[in-house]
């Protein structure tokens, strides 16, 4: 995040147990390969001390998971996944203490044409993680209050609580209309303040300006076509080219005159070959390549 946000891949090589970082800088050449039928391994869990603990059994897990059952139950942040602010059911006493002592912000954000409400202890980092186009913080509190207000706003205004990765990928290549987003967000703010009373909402006239984030994602906002999607399958994954940018978990590369995109979350827990060079890839063959 400092001096500016930079996307990266965190990995461990077979020759070292120490975590290493590969910065995903626009313009850098990159090739990513996953072998056919490559299994996924549990990534472990976060301890109450904020340390990443490896899975004790190095368990093989389904492709749609990132943790085995035992590590999931030991996850320090597990309770946040289902908390609605109605009552506290912490995954541990350390998690309870952290929640009731740490300030969390309530925010509105625009993601791929969808308005979303959320709460986070680090809203800017959360917006970048989600691939938000814009965001604004409207309140702050501790304990159950932020999550309760989040769900109240989501229910009252019929705002989504999550945006699917398919929606984010389909929105790539569309221009970011700052004026339209500002109008949508201003309308949502007016509705919040006219229909909801809460002690943790900031005064309406004290709100900061809307933060736009499209420049953080490299040159993705400048492309004029939807990239071809490269998905991980039983045949593995291969994507290569010059980095255009990273938006949320979506990596966009340009190879010759074609743009390609892949969900970096599909790499988590896998043996992956990564090289800082590119190879030529085939572009679009037909309209069915977009399906």
Protein Blocks (a to p, Z undefined) as FASTA:
>chain_A
ZZbdcdddddddfkbcbdcdddddehiacdddddehiacddebjadfkopacddfklpac
dfkbcbdfklmmmpmklmmmmgghlaccdfbfklmmmmmmcccddddddeehiacddddf
blmlmmmmnopabdcdfbdcehjllmmmmmmmmmmnopafbdcfklmmmmgoiacdfklm
mmmmmmmmmmmmmmcccfkbccfklcccdddfklmnojmlmpcbdcddddddfkopaded
ddfbdehjaccddehjaccdddfklmgopacddddbdddddddfbfklmZZ
